[in-house]
Amino acid sequence: MDNTETVDKIKTRVVGIDIRVEKTTFAVVDIRGEIIAQDHFPTSDYPDVADYTNALSEKVVALVEDNGGYDKVRSIGVSAPSANFITGCIENAANLPWKGVVPLAAMLRDQLGLAVAVANDAHITALSEKTYGSAHGMKDFVVVSMSHGGLGSCFYSNGQPHLGVYGFAGEVGHTCVQVNGRLCGCGHRGCLETYCTKAGLVKTAKELIAESSEPSMLSKLDELTIEPIVECCEAGDKVAIEAFRRTGEVLGLGLANYASVLDPEAIILTGDMTVAGKWLLKPMRQSFDDHVFHNIRSKTRILVSILKEGERDVLGASALAWDVKEYSLFK
């Protein structure tokens, strides 16, 4: 008799889903954190959330069946902007096509027949960094994500993510750094997010072009995006350098306020803004040191994520999937 027939078999795979404004990425991930297969599609193709969940479910099933079968998958983890781990809902996302409260975990569970956990993209990024990245082995740290069209954050305290009573802790992107400043998608003015994301950088660059008598290569670009602005910095363009200096200065102030409250071991930066390198990070560090509580100055490490941008959040979502209690309609 085969003794393995007398015990339960462990399912060795999960599915991680990363929902962004531009695209949705989904992957089959094994128990070692290896991505077995992944695919993606444009999120904006489905302005109706019911159509979106139907399409996502069909695509996930197809990918799973083509790569080992559904019986090996234990659960599903989902990363999304404005998602709430406590409720399993996307709640009033400013940048996604679906408005109001979307019970995404329940919708996908009904479609896929497996346990589904949903969490804020910043929460997922932090989980990924703790499991696979720069925060591995840390208990008290902050992850700040400058991507997905916004600025999100999650912090860990004593080895656990602090989510708050209603699941919205860590929204540093919506703390005010300029009274009566730029209008934010949340409806308030002067939020950190309006200055330290790709959109914020571009707005700063346009303001500088308009107000400066200094000739700039930026005014000749067909489109202002992070990479061309960095290239202009490398070529010595003073306006481009100033755009990053101002952005870094505001970012450093926001992070200093955050660190002064939390006293973390490290702040880990992720997202497309980090490709700016020294042009952003040097003024950010100077501003941080100028504003942080003096007893932790030079003690808080500021790091840039070592994980690949295209893999971080599907891996984090897969790590979340392992934490959810197993459930299946197919047992």
Disulfide bonds with the S-S distance in Angstrom:
none
